Amino acid sequence: MTMLLLQLKGLVVTQSLLHTPDTSSQPAACMCCSPFKLAGSPTRRNFLGASAAVMAAGAMGFMPGKSHAASGNYESMLLNCIDPRFTTLSWQYMGLLQGVTREKLSDNYSQFVIAGGPIGAVHPKFSAWHKAYWDNLDITVSLHHIKRVVALTHRDCGAAKLAFGEDKVANKEIETESHAEALAQFRDQVRKRQPKLSVITGVMSLDGRVDLIG
């Protein structure tokens, strides 16, 4: 595992590169809506240090000749949840969808990340967020000429519990039904707003397996 360590004013930022998380050893509780915490004391200096570290990490990771144009022709937009457990799994799934190996997967789809993924884009509980997603979809269609939207929810989602209530995600069968309803609403919205796009929707498990819905 390649590790990138940046230390600024006593604050350490660690970035794992090409590391698949061991979900079996991580806590079951969803991280979607957990409070964000910085290492060290939560001061303004530490916050600014963290921002600088992230910028530095981006600069160090830049590879000349590897990036594509800001506009062009790309395959998809991925909409998924903020839960850290699914970051690498979602990235790998997109590689499988587009028929490339993990080693060749690089900058070939746009992405919008929001708590609950497509649930956050359609459920009334999160109505304040809706416009931001649909505006971004319009922009990626205009700039990147995408052909489809891939919208993934996931098991054990904190945002889903907030939206549906705990009784609506009490077991896998009920959870699937609740997610399927939101995913159907999402597909309908995409077809109304961007009728030329195809839509793939599914529920991702903790091991990365996706149950396609619709």
N, C-alpha and C positions, 0 to 999 in steps of 0.2 A: 504494500500500500504506500503510495507516494504521499507525503505530508508536506504541506506548505505552512510554515510558521512565521508569523509576523508579530513583532513585539513593539508596541508603541506605548510609552509612558506607563509601563507596568501592566498593560492590557494585552493579552495574548489572543490572537485570532487564529484558529486552526481550520484548514480546508483540506478535506479528503478528495483525492482525485481518482475517478474510476473505481470507486469502492462500493460494492453492493452491501447494503446494511443487513445484518443478521437479525431479522425481525423476530426470531424465536426468543432471543435473549433480551428484547426490549420490552418495556412495560406495555400492557395492553391499553392503557388509557390513551385516548386520542390527543394529539398535540395541537389540533386545529385551532382551538380557542383558548389555549393556555397562555398565561401572562409571559411576556418576553423578558428575559433576564440577562444582564450583562455580567461577566465575571468581574470581580472587584467591586468597589463602591460605586453606586449609581450616580455619579457626578456628571456635570456638563462636560468636563474635560474628558472623562472616559467615553462619553457618547461621541464626542467629536473624534476621539482617537479611534473608535470603532469604525466610524465613517471613513476616516483616512485609510485605515487598514484595508477595508473592502475595496476602495479605489485603487490602492497599491496592488492588491491581489489581482484585480482586473487588468492593470497595466502589465504586471509580470506575466499574466497568462496570455497576453495578446501575441499572436503568431502572425507576422506579416505574410500576406499571400494566402492565408487560410480563410479570411472573411469574405462574404459575398456582398453584393450591392445592397443598399438600403431598400431599394425596390427591385422587382424582378418577378420570376415565376417560381413559386414554391408549392409544395404539395398540400400542406395541411396547417390548421391551427389546432393546438392542444389546449383544452380547458380542463384544469384539474385543481385539486385542493391544496391548501397550504401545508398540510400535514407532512412533516419532514420524513416520515417513514416511507413515503411513496415517491420521493424526488427521483431517485435513481431508477426505481422500478418503472415509473412512467416513461422516463427517457429511454429505457431499454425496450419497452413495449412499442414506442414510436419507431424504433429501429426495426423491430420485427414487422410492423405494419408496412413500412416502406421498403422492405426487402434488402436491407443492408446489415452488415455486421456491426457490432458495437465499435470496433476499431475505426470503421469508416463513417460512423454517424457524426455529423458535424454541421451545425447551423443550417438545417434544411426544413425547419418548420417554425412557425410563430407560436407563441405561448401566452396564455393569460392564466394567472394563478389567483384564486380567491377561495375563502373558506367555504367548503362544501362543493367547490367546483361548479358544475351545472345547477346544483341545488341553490347555490348562492346567486345564480343569475336569473332564477325564475320564482323562487318561493317568496310569498308576501313578507315573511319574517325579515328578509334582507332586501326589501324594496329600494332602500337608499342606494344599493350597489348596482341595480339593474342597468341603469343608463350607461355607467362606465363600461360594463362589459359589451353591450350592444354597439356602443360607439367604437370600441376597439375592434370589434368584428368588422364593422364597416371599413375601418382604416386598413386592416390587414388584407381585406378583399381588394381594396383600391390599390394599395402599394405592392402587395406580394402576389396577387392574382391566385390565391389558394383555391383548391378544388374541393376541399372537404373540411369539416370540423370533427375533431375527435374529442368527445366530452366524457370524462371519467369521474364517477364518484368512487367511494371506497368503503370497505367494511369498517366498523367501529369508528364512525365519524362523529366527532363532537358537534360539528355544525348541523349534521343531520338530526342529532338528538334535540338540539335547540329548535330546529324547524318543525319536526314532526311530533316530538314528545317521546320519552323513553319507551312508552308502551308500543310505539310504532316501529321500534327497532329492537324489540326484546329478544328475537331470535332470527336466524338467517332467513327463514321464509317470510316473516313479516317485514324484516328489513329490506329484502329484495322487492317486495310489493311497494313499499313506501318510496324507495329509490326509483323504481320503474315508473311510478306516477309522475315524479318530477322530471325524469328523463323524457317521458312522452311530451310533457309540456315544453321542454327545451327543444325537442325536435320540431314541434309545431311552430315555435317562435322563429327558429332558423329558416324554416321553409317559407314562412310569411315574409321575413325580412330579406332573405338571400335565397330565392328559390332555385338558383343554379348550383348551389352547394349540396353535396351529399353529406350525410351525417352518420357518424358511428358513435353509439353510446354504450356504456358498460359500467359494471361495478367491479373494482379491483379488490382482490383479497390481499391479505398481509404477505402472502408469498409471491405476489405479482401476477397471479392468474386473473384473467378478466372474464367475467360472465357477461357476454354481450346481451343487451336489452333492446328489443325493437328491431 
